[in-house]
Amino acid sequence: MVTLFGISGSPRRAATEWIMQEALRYAESNWHAETRYFSVRGKKINFCIHCDHCIRKGSCTHEDAMQEVYEGFAWADAVLIGTPVYQGSLSGQTKVVLDRLRAFAAGNPHGLRNKVGAAVADGGDRIGGQEIAIRAITDFYVINEMIPVGGGAFGANLGATFWSRDKGAEGVAADEDGLRSLHKTVNRLMMVCQLVKEGEPHV
Ligand SMILES: Cc1cc2nc3c(=O)[nH]c(=O)nc-3n(C[C@H](O)[C@H](O)[C@H](O)COP(=O)(O)O)c2cc1C
């Protein structure tokens, strides 16, 4: 059984939330994954202020909704982060979540090692910065010793991409190519995660 943690980096109940719910539903029904979901919507999440409390003490000085994210990462074998495209890249909310995960790594050296990660981005424009947003997320995976995956050539390349046409959930639900890229990406994420789990040393 693979555990999958899904995160939406949108402040709205709209396109990204719809995509993430579909991804988790798909992983549960096709891969029997156990899933958890976290949305930044309505949550208080402070910026990292580089106080280095995490480096000295192993935990973050802020007490806020990130606790749920830390628990989700500790629990998960696989992570899927979804972001709306803001100014050609990931949303500020998504970036803050990634920055604040520095405290997770400080408290658990190699705690993210070999977790498998993928990303999905949705933009109001067909080519609005989705791949750049995805790369920012997969770079985080690389930096933190995770295993980044895309969805494979001919449809999902670096990960899942949607064109919402700025129409929220309705817009992405109508994007058949986007949906195909999401399913390909979730398939790849689950496949690699199973391989990693099977290959784990049994000590
Ligand atoms: C501050 C801001 C900046 C945005 N910048 C872009 C952009 O650079 N490229 C793009 O394609 N869409 C851009 N959009 C549109 C959103 O990415 C798009 O509507 C997305 O589907 C919203 O996701 P949500 O419904 O989950 O909030 C921007 C929206 C906002 C609020």
The ligand as a Tripos MOL2 file, in Angstrom:
@<TRIPOS>MOLECULE
LIG
   31    33     1     0     0
SMALL
NO_CHARGES

@<TRIPOS>ATOM
      1 C1         -1.6180   36.7060   -9.0160 C.3       1 LIG1
      2 C2         -1.9750   35.8350  -10.1660 C.ar      1 LIG1
      3 C3         -1.0610   35.6580  -11.1840 C.ar      1 LIG1
      4 C4         -1.3710   34.8170  -12.2590 C.ar      1 LIG1
      5 N1         -0.4330   34.6430  -13.2140 N.ar      1 LIG1
      6 C5         -0.6600   33.7770  -14.2280 C.ar      1 LIG1
      7 C6          0.3540   33.4870  -15.1810 C.ar      1 LIG1
      8 O1          1.4700   34.0190  -15.1320 O.2       1 LIG1
      9 N2          0.0830   32.5930  -16.1430 N.ar      1 LIG1
     10 C7         -1.1400   31.9730  -16.2550 C.ar      1 LIG1
     11 O2         -1.3190   31.1560  -17.1490 O.2       1 LIG1
     12 N3         -2.1320   32.2150  -15.3520 N.ar      1 LIG1
     13 C8         -1.9260   33.0970  -14.3360 C.ar      1 LIG1
     14 N4         -2.8920   33.3280  -13.4020 N.ar      1 LIG1
     15 C9         -4.1860   32.6180  -13.5240 C.3       1 LIG1
     16 C10        -4.2450   31.3350  -12.6550 C.3       1 LIG1
     17 O3         -3.0520   30.5850  -12.7450 O.3       1 LIG1
     18 C11        -5.4000   30.4170  -13.0920 C.3       1 LIG1
     19 O4         -6.6250   31.0660  -13.0890 O.3       1 LIG1
     20 C12        -5.4500   29.1760  -12.2100 C.3       1 LIG1
     21 O5         -6.1700   28.1780  -12.8720 O.3       1 LIG1
     22 C13        -6.0560   29.4900  -10.8470 C.3       1 LIG1
     23 O6         -6.1010   28.3450  -10.0410 O.3       1 LIG1
     24 P1         -7.1800   28.1920   -8.8480 P.3       1 LIG1
     25 O7         -8.5300   28.2640   -9.5060 O.co2     1 LIG1
     26 O8         -6.8860   26.8950   -8.2370 O.co2     1 LIG1
     27 O9         -6.9530   29.3230   -7.9290 O.co2     1 LIG1
     28 C14        -2.6430   34.1710  -12.3320 C.ar      1 LIG1
     29 C15        -3.5690   34.3880  -11.3060 C.ar      1 LIG1
     30 C16        -3.2430   35.2050  -10.2420 C.ar      1 LIG1
     31 C17        -4.2400   35.4150   -9.1150 C.3       1 LIG1
@<TRIPOS>BOND
     1     1     2 1
     2     2     3 ar
     3     2    30 ar
     4     3     4 ar
     5     4     5 ar
     6     4    28 ar
     7     5     6 ar
     8     6     7 ar
     9     6    13 1
    10     7     8 2
    11     7     9 ar
    12     9    10 ar
    13    10    11 2
    14    10    12 ar
    15    12    13 ar
    16    13    14 ar
    17    14    15 1
    18    14    28 ar
    19    15    16 1
    20    16    17 1
    21    16    18 1
    22    18    19 1
    23    18    20 1
    24    20    21 1
    25    20    22 1
    26    22    23 1
    27    23    24 1
    28    24    25 2
    29    24    26 1
    30    24    27 1
    31    28    29 ar
    32    29    30 ar
    33    30    31 1
@<TRIPOS>SUBSTRUCTURE
     1 LIG1         1 GROUP 0 **** ****
